[in-house]
């Protein structure tokens, strides 16, 4: 990271990547003051990363498919030297770049949530400082829900109730699932979970045949589809969350 210059009279001039433009149309720093302004800038950066990662996935899928075809040809070479019972094996192809992108996407969602909820305290909705979207027991975001329910400022109680209801609904819709999968990747209970492509292989006329390449999936969706849908959910969450705060 480049540390900021200390000259207070210099104006930060940021040359945005194309993936960041929509983020700053939602998270406009000029609409906020005080600590909220810096939180908005940081949240916009995380939103931009989500969009960049989601947009990169289609090309990563194509790259991964080429890697699968290469690994299948290598498998065929081994088959010709010493055939085996094809049905006794589960054929998985490791593509580190795809695995890394999935892990980064889910981790970025968590960082995004950790940042955006800090606006609840910076905007003076509650009496307690909020550091992130943390669990209370096994409940994802449980600390936030508890604070909104029990530590709201009297004059902001209506806003706190709206935020509580909105966040709870979004948890059930997509947040809990995304955070749970992220936790599984980052904090595995038993060994390291591998994200791989699966090859369905058969045999015809004494040769191996690649029937299908299966992309890693989540919630019944291929991950590139899941990422696009989740990105739309993050956009909806962001716009409505900020709208509630601005109306306070």
N, C-alpha and C positions, 0 to 999 in steps of 0.2 A: 504494500500500500504506500502511496505517496502522502506523506504528512502535509496537512494544509499549511500554506504560508501564513505568517503571523501578521502581515500587513492588513489591517482592518479595512483599508480603503480599496483593496483589490476586489473586483467582482468575479466570482467563479463563472467561467465560460465553459460549458460542457458540450462537447461534440458527440451527440447521441448516436448509438447504433440504431438501425431501423427497428429492431425488436423492442427498443425502449420508448418509442414515441407514444404508443397507446397507454403505457404505464403512467407517463407524466400528464396525459390528458385526464386520468382518473385522480392521480396523486399530485396535484398542483401545489408546490411549496408556497406559492404566492397567496394561497387561500388560508394559510395557517401562520401562527405566531408562536414565539417562545419555544419550549421544548417540543411541542407538537410539530413544528416546522422540520426539525432534524429527524424526527421519527418518520414523517411523511417521505422525506428524501430517501431514507434507508429502506422503507417499505416499497417505494417505487423501484428501487434497484433490485429487490428480490422478485417483484412481479415481473420485471424485465427478464430476469434469468429464467423464470418459469416459461415465459413466452418463447425465449430463445431455445430452450431445451425441447419444448414441444414441437417447435417448427423444424428442429434438426432431426427429429426421430424418423421421418419418412426416408431420408437419405441414409440414415443409420440402418434402417431395415434392409434397404437394398444392399448395403455393404455387408450386412450380416448374412444375407441370403447367398451372396457370392462366397463368403467364407464357408457356409454350409456345403455348397457345391464342391468347393475345394477339398474339404474334409471327407466328403462322400467319395470323391475320386481316389483319395488316399486309402479309404476303407476298401474300395474295390480292388486296389492293387494288393492289399493284404489278403483279401478273399481269394484272389486267383492263385496265390501262393499256398494258402492253407484254409480251405472252406470250413465253416462252422455252422451250427444251427442258428439261423438268423433270428428265430423267434425267442431265443433265450436271452437276448440282449435288449437293453433300452438305450437308444442312440442319442446322445446329447452333445451339442457343440457349444463350446465356450467362446463367447465374443466379448472380450473385456470392455471394449468401448461402449457396447450396448448396455452391459451390466452397470458400468460407471454412470451412464446417463440416467438410467432408471433410479439408481441410488441417489444421484444428485438432485433429480427432479423431486423425489419424495422428501429429501432432507430440506430442500429449498421451501417446500410448502410449510414445513414446521417452522423454519426461520421466519418466513412471512407472517405466520400466525403469531409467533412470539413478539414480533415488532408491532403489528397493527393493533393488538389489544392494549399496548402501552398508552395508546391515545385515550383510553378510558380514564386513566389517572391524570395524564397531562392536560386533559380538557376539564378536569375538576368534577368528574361525575361521581367519583367515590373518594373516601377519605384515606384509602390505602394505596401505597405505591404498587404498581403492577410491573413485574419484570418479564413475564412471558406467559405463554399458553400452557400452563403447567397442570399436571394431574393433581387430583385430591383423592387419595386412595387409588382405585383403579379407574376412576372417571376422568377421561381425557378433557382437559379444560375445566376440571372441577373447581379449581381455585378461583377462576374467573367467575364462574356461576355463583359460587359462595359469596364472593366479594360484592357482586352486583346485587345479590339478594339481601345481604346483611350489613354492608358498609357504604351504601349509597348516601350521598349528601341529601338532606331533606328536600332541598329545593330542586334536586335533580332526580328524585325518586322515579318520576314518570319515564324519564330517559333511560334510567337504569333498568326498569322493568321491560322496556321495549328491546334493549340490547340483550337482556337475559333471554327473552322469548325468541329473539332472532338467532342468537348464537346457538341455543339449544336445538332449534330446528335445523340449522346448518350442520350441527354435529351429527344428527341422525341421517342427514341427506348425503354427506360426503366426507366431512372432516374426520370422524372417528375411523373410518375405513382407511383413509390416506395415512393418518398418523400411526395406526396399528401396523400397517405394512412397513412404513418407515422404521418403526421400532424393531420389527422383525429383522430387517436388513442391517440396521446399525447396532442393535443389541440382541443378537441371537441367543436363545437359551441353550441350544445344543449344536455346537459347531457353526460353521459359516454357511448361510444359505447361498446357493449358487443360482444365478439367473442365466439360463441357457436356452438355446433353441433345441427342439426335439425333432429328430428325423424319423419318419415312418418309412421303413425299408422292407421291401419284399424280394422275391426271387422269381426270375423268369428265364427259361431256357439256359439254366446254369449260370446266370449272371445276376448280380444285385441290381435292384431297381429302386430309385428314390421316388416314393409315392407322394410324400408331402413333407413340407417344412413348417413346423408349428412355432410361431412366435410366442414368447412369454406373455401370459395373459393375467389380468386382474379383474375381478368382479365379472367374469365371463366375457371380457373385452380384450382384444389384443392391446398391448400396452400403448402403442401409438394412438389408438382410438381413445383409450382411457385418459391419456394425457390431454388430448384436445377437449374432451368433455369436462375434465377436471378444471382445465384452464378457464372454460366458460363459467364454471361454478365459482371459481376464485374471483372472476370479474363481477359476477352477480353479488357475491358476498361483499366485495370491496365497495361497490357503489352504494349498496343499501346500508352497510355499516357506517360509512362516512356521512350518508344522508341523515341518519339518526343523530349522529354527533353534531352535525351542523345545525340541526333544528333545535338543539338543546338551548 
